[in-house]
């Protein structure tokens, strides 16, 4: 606004409609405002750099742009979780991870970015994760984090409800036709929450019986006994 006023008065000066003193005063006000603007720009640049140093580039952008993600954090609808890996751990962190609450329940957290500070006690790489706010999650709490480790394994997840036991071995029934089921061996060497990771016998896309597997086992052996009696 002061620049516009200065330009207006400057244009009136040749016609002696304003005094030189008025033009000089307007120029002084404009130069003072310009200096304040440049000072504010420098301060903003310092705050941006400080935000990136303290929180990393992603969260800093949320703060500086007043994004919806930052608004959710400010309103405590989402919570930040700092996850620190052990010293010597691999430098990459998974896109999502599981947090184990103090009562044993599991909640999911989503990766934001690398955290630019090292946790003093553990001295390992740290990352910032985002999780939904809960009444049993409070600032300063220490939680167990479930992270993948070791070589990756490929297989089919079989729910525990689909597994039946016979002669000390685990089995599951795969549906091969509308009225036909085949019993396949299930390895229980790799248990997962709610089931098992099976590497052999079963394949991705196969339909397995989750409810009624025990009835199928009983029917299978009932048919075998009847067939043996008929022979």
ZIQUIJO-V865948 format. One record per pair of residues at least 6 apart in sequence whose C-alpha atoms are under 6 Angstrom apart, sorted by the first residue. I is the first residue (numbers start at 1). GAP is how many residues later the second one is. Records with the same first field share a line. If there is no record, write none. Layout:
# ZIQUIJO-V865948
I = GAP ; GAP
This chain:
# ZIQUIJO-V865948
2 = 28
3 = 27
6 = 20 ; 21
9 = 14
51 = 9
52 = 8
56 = 59 ; 60
62 = 8
63 = 7
72 = 6
77 = 56
78 = 53 ; 54 ; 55
79 = 51 ; 52 ; 54
80 = 49 ; 50
81 = 47 ; 48
82 = 45 ; 46
83 = 43 ; 44
84 = 41 ; 42
85 = 39 ; 40
86 = 38
87 = 36 ; 37
95 = 15 ; 16
96 = 13 ; 14 ; 15
97 = 11 ; 12
98 = 9 ; 10 ; 47 ; 48
99 = 7 ; 8 ; 46
100 = 6 ; 44
109 = 20 ; 21 ; 22
110 = 19 ; 20
111 = 18
112 = 16 ; 17
113 = 14 ; 15
114 = 13
115 = 11 ; 12 ; 13
155 = 42 ; 43 ; 44
156 = 41 ; 42 ; 48
157 = 39 ; 40
158 = 37 ; 38
159 = 35 ; 36
160 = 34 ; 35
161 = 49
162 = 10 ; 47 ; 48
163 = 8 ; 9
164 = 6 ; 7
170 = 16
171 = 13 ; 14 ; 15
172 = 11 ; 12
173 = 8 ; 9 ; 10 ; 35 ; 36
174 = 7 ; 8 ; 33 ; 34
175 = 6 ; 32 ; 33
187 = 11
188 = 8
190 = 6 ; 7
